């Protein structure tokens, strides 16, 4: 896919990834400022701790962005960084853009601690559980119950978890219905796994959920692209 075929509007949010001196990936948010097809792309210069980041000419970078139902990725390199009249990063025009479609059923492995409230048992305090994987439509959670306290299929749950989205902390509040459960081995009879389908999500809840899941997909897919 050609970059110009995407028809991204100026100001479109992008994620820029580079590698530090220790060989670790560093990711920053920036925005598309302009482009000259076949020649160059202009993006805003990211900041860290309020200060403009300095890039060197020829430095390899990876750009990612969410579009429609997937993630676009292309490799580029810094041509020049200008400071006047305002900071701009000129990067090489990509030969092509890779696109990874995201189906609603795609799950990502996570390790989130969440508090779960069961509406069917209103007088019981929330139970702390572990979310093992998640998609934009559901999740698998692992819980430890007292004997006889396991939830049944069809039970409505309220989940609350603190998530990190590209360095920004957000509270994820979700409603879900148990659609399946995994019976534990006899020696772990109090440990139960649940398959939960999300339901009745508001706009803000969906935005936070989508941002977190797509962000995790990007992070876990990053190792397949060298910088």
C-alpha angles and dihedrals in degrees: 000000000000118000094233090055090067091065093208113187121237109267092036111153117248135179116226119201127192136158125252127219090271090058094250121135118250121195129199137177120241139153137238111253102174147313143213105213111243093008118056147338124219121211134171116264112252121235131217121198088350095304127111112251117235119227125190125230111265094021112149117235139174122221123202133180139170117242131169105322100340151034127272119210133184137166119230141154135229115262098179141332117222129195103192135108082358134336113285130170114213110203133180119268111254121240089221143348122234117220125202114194116217116214118203089243095057109117129199126204112247136166105214129159112218139176114231126200118195113214091202090063103041097169095057121094117246114277120230111231139170121244106215101182138359144192132180089268104040151338145224114238131188118212137180114218136185111249111289095010099100116128121243132229111281094031114143115228135187114213127195123185137162111234134186116224111187092323095319119111118220135172112239112207116183139170118214144170123223107243099170142006135203116222111225126230116272092257091054099039094145093056112088131177120211133196107215128193116206116234140179096014119174125222095265091047092052093047092052092044093049093046092051097045094044089046091054090049090053093048094048092045094049094084090067091064121065120217 
